[in-house]
Amino acid sequence: MISAQFFTTVNFKIFLDTLKLLTFKLPYLRFGQEVDRLEIELKQYLNAEHSQIYSFYNWRSALYHWLTNLPNLTDLTNWTNEVLVSGYTCVSVINTIIQAWYKPVYVDIDESLNMQIEDAEKKVSNNTKAIIVQHTFWNPANMQAWTEFAEKHNLVLIEDCAHALWAEIGWKKVGTFGDMAIFSTWRDKVISSVTWWFLLINNPDLKVDKPKLIPVSRKLALQNLNYNIIAYLAWKMYDIKIWKVLMYIANKFKLIPPILTPNEKACRFDNFFYQLPNSLAYLARRQLRQVDKINVHRVQIANQYKEKLAWKYEFPKEESFAKNIYFGFPIFFDNEENLKKKVIEAKKHWVYLGTYWTGQNIVPVGSNLENCLYQNWNCPKAEDLAKRVLILANHFQFDKVDKIVDLLK
């Protein structure tokens, strides 16, 4: 069985590191020195020693803390302040913007899957306070152009680097161009510590107090570690279908944390103050040492897809200024119906293609667009591409390019 998404960042090394934590380091499950060490190492990796860095349990906490500390805010109770955001994004981003009492203003995308500056120029207003530039999948956005745009309109420039850890533009790491950036090592990202989001503040003129965060419960910390154990076992049982039973039991009895809660899909999630547990920081530090090796593998897989599928499928526009890490490999079908047929056909061969970012421009499918304050046809290009894009596997445990190619042919 082949999967583009499930358990893709849980390998034997993470499994062993997690067992070590559960066996020998339970007293340090939530508290210790690992978070401080992680933040120092991360700034060194990014060549951002002069930036501020704060770690959070999740994306929502990091972005929420920043938005509620922006300068020059007006009334924070009626969505007077606006944030420009990609029309092709995850509901977690939108949920946080709305809970912080900002109005999301959606900017359409182009074939790179990143935002169009032309559409942003049409939608920026006197109420706009910030812009979130999302580096989508393999393509870093054009940060020179977005920096000029933000300076022109006096906006705080936020980089969303959830897909782009270690990507570069002109030998400079993504995340070091904007006033601030948010990165992730969530369970399906470039590297995984099950969850971790950090806020990097590059602009020394933007003073942000250290957040006062609540420690996660011991139960929640254990749930996150359980995920690595259960997901690794499920991955090893993929070919005999027992993984479905194992994951069902894990979710049913809440042995692992949910991906997205119903409240979050409905844009009602409001818990934004959790600390990163010491144990997850330990895992993140261990994973950071593997990131170059992981990204080399992604590039190798991506190059094989390019060589073998270019005659039949279109890929996102690739920018010459960027060094991509190819987080996922998006391809475009000519229409939605053909994509759905191919997904069904692949499942018959036990191949699960990546459809999390397919079908709806604010993902996952089922997120409440009305509560997200999104109106249909606000971003027609994003709506169209979201129905025709399929994300192919290229994670660091994947080595079956030929089987995927044969199915797609």
C-alpha positions, 0 to 999 in steps of 0.5 A: 500500500502507498499513501501520500499522507498517512504517517509520512513523517514517522520513521523508525528513528522517531519511533525509537526516540519516542520510546526513549522518552516514554521509558526514561524521561517521563519526569521531563515530559512537560518541563525542562531545558529542551525548548530553550535549546531548540530555539537557540539551535533553530535560529542558528540553522536559519542564520537568524541569531538576531531575531526573537523566537517563541515556541508554541504548541500549535499554529493557532497560538503562534499566529494569535499571539502575533495578531493581538500584538500588532501596532496601530490596531483599531477596535478589536471587537468587530473585525475592523482590522483586515489581514490579506491571506491566500485564497488557497489555505488551511482553515487553521489560518482563517480560524485564528484570524477570525478569533483574533477579531480580524477580517480575512481578505482573500487574495487569489492565487496563480499557477504557482499556488501562491498569491497574486500581487495584482489581486492583492493591490485590488483588495488592500484597504486603509483597514489592512494591517498585515499580509500573510504570505504563504509559501505553498508546497514546493514554491517559495513566494517572491519575497522581494515583490511582497516586501515592496508591496508591504512597504508601499502599503505600510503592512506588517509582512508575515511569512507562513512557512509551514510547507517551506522549512529550509527552502531558500531564495537567493541563498537566504532561508525562507522565513527571514524576509518578512517582519515575522514568520511562522514555521511548523514541525507538525505531524505531516510537515517537512520534519515532525515532532508531532506538533510544534509551531514557532514564531520568528520575529525579524523586525527589531522595531516590532517589540512583542512581549514573551507570551504567557502560555499554559502548560499542556496537560500530562494527558495531552503530552502523552497523547502526542507521544502515543501518536508516534508509537501508534502511527509507526505501527500502523505504517508497518501494518499498512499492507495487511489493513490492520492499520485501519483498526489500529487508528480507529481504536486510537481515535475512538479512545482518544489515545492520540490528539485529533488533527482538526476539531469540529470547532476548528473547521467551524472557525470557533476554536479559541484555545490559544495559549499552550506551551510546547512540551519539553518532550516534543522539543526534544523530538524536534531537536533530533529531527532538525539534524535530519532535515537536509537529508530529508529534503535531498530525498524529496528533491530526488523524488520530485525530479523523477516525477518531473521526468516521467509525468511532464508529457501528461500533466501540468505542474505548478509554475516554478520560480527561478529565484527559489531553491525548492524543497518540494514539500509534496508534489502537486500536479494539475488535472484538466478537470475535477471529474478526471481527478476523482476517477483517478483517485478511485482507481488508485484506491483499488490498487491500494494507493491513497493519493493526496487529496487533503488539499483537493476539492475546496480552496479552504481545506480540508473539505467540510470547513465552513466557508460561511464562518470563514467569511469566504464568498464564492467566486472571491478567488476564482483561480483558487477555487478552480485549481483546488478542484484539479490539484492532486498532491503526490507522495514524496516524503522521506519513506517513499520510494515507489515513484514508478507505481504512482507514475504507472497509475497516473498514465 
